[in-house]
Amino acid sequence: MWYLKKGFVLTKENLAKRNWQGRKTCEFCFELESIRHLFFQCHYAKFLWHATFIILGIRQPILKIYSIIGQNKVVRNKTYRYQ
């Protein structure tokens, strides 16, 4: 989680900031690959989170996902459940 909060995950968006010349889109759904997209917005990520919770037999947590990664400005005080 620390890497997510600090923005150290090498997504294609972060690589592009370091002059990487490859495609900047998600390999699964072709949206811009950012930290937020890769871990919370991509349909494949949502599926994997959901499957993980089912396999481990735990309830899906209710999180303020944007507060975790420090992007409160996009969505203010909305609570999300992984679906």
Backbone torsions as a table, in degrees:
resi	resn	phi	psi	omega
1	MET	NA	-32.3	-179.9
2	TRP	-60.7	-42.1	179.0
3	TYR	-62.6	-38.6	177.8
4	LEU	-63.5	-48.2	-178.0
5	LYS	-61.5	-39.9	-177.9
6	LYS	-83.3	-10.1	179.0
7	GLY	77.0	25.5	-176.9
8	PHE	-89.1	-1.9	178.6
9	VAL	-72.0	128.0	-175.6
10	LEU	-81.7	74.6	172.6
11	THR	-78.3	170.1	179.3
12	LYS	-64.9	-31.7	176.3
13	GLU	-63.3	-44.7	178.5
14	ASN	-68.9	-36.3	177.2
15	LEU	-64.4	-38.0	179.6
16	ALA	-62.9	-32.2	176.3
17	LYS	-65.9	-19.8	178.5
18	ARG	-101.6	24.7	176.8
19	ASN	68.6	26.5	174.0
20	TRP	-73.1	139.0	-172.1
21	GLN	-104.2	4.0	-178.4
22	GLY	-76.5	-178.2	177.4
23	ARG	-65.2	142.5	-176.8
24	LYS	-101.8	11.2	-175.8
25	THR	-102.1	155.0	177.1
26	CYS	-62.5	137.5	-179.7
27	GLU	-70.7	-18.1	-176.6
28	PHE	-93.9	-40.0	-173.6
29	CYS	-130.3	-0.7	173.2
30	PHE	67.4	22.8	170.0
31	GLU	-89.1	163.7	176.4
32	LEU	-58.7	127.7	-176.0
33	GLU	-87.2	96.5	175.4
34	SER	-110.8	173.6	177.0
35	ILE	-60.8	-47.2	-179.7
36	ARG	-58.7	-44.9	-179.7
37	HIS	-65.2	-49.3	-173.8
38	LEU	-61.1	-37.4	-175.4
39	PHE	-100.2	-21.9	-172.4
40	PHE	-130.6	-28.8	-172.2
41	GLN	-101.8	-31.7	-177.7
42	CYS	-61.8	135.6	-179.5
43	HIS	-59.9	-34.9	178.9
44	TYR	-70.3	-37.3	176.2
45	ALA	-64.7	-43.4	178.4
46	LYS	-60.2	-41.6	177.9
47	PHE	-62.0	-45.4	-179.0
48	LEU	-64.6	-40.9	176.5
49	TRP	-61.0	-46.6	-178.9
50	HIS	-61.1	-46.7	179.4
51	ALA	-62.1	-39.3	178.9
52	THR	-61.8	-44.6	179.8
53	PHE	-64.6	-39.7	178.6
54	ILE	-64.9	-48.3	-178.3
55	ILE	-60.9	-41.5	-179.0
56	LEU	-80.6	-9.9	177.5
57	GLY	68.8	35.0	179.4
58	ILE	-118.7	154.3	177.5
59	ARG	-70.2	146.1	176.8
60	GLN	-70.9	127.8	-178.9
61	PRO	-72.7	151.3	171.8
62	ILE	-96.8	119.8	-174.5
63	LEU	-127.0	151.2	166.2
64	LYS	-92.7	86.6	-168.4
65	ILE	-62.4	-33.3	-177.6
66	TYR	-73.1	-26.3	176.9
67	SER	-72.6	-26.3	178.2
68	ILE	-65.8	-42.8	-175.7
69	ILE	-103.8	11.3	171.7
70	GLY	73.5	34.6	179.9
71	GLN	-124.3	52.6	-178.2
72	ASN	-65.0	-24.4	-174.4
73	LYS	-65.8	-23.2	-177.4
74	VAL	-76.9	-48.0	179.6
75	VAL	-130.2	121.1	-175.2
76	ARG	-97.0	121.2	171.6
77	ASN	54.1	32.9	175.2
78	LYS	-101.4	137.6	-179.6
79	THR	-99.4	134.8	-178.2
80	TYR	-119.1	147.3	172.1
81	ARG	-118.1	133.4	176.7
82	TYR	-61.6	129.9	179.3
83	GLN	-132.4	NA	NA
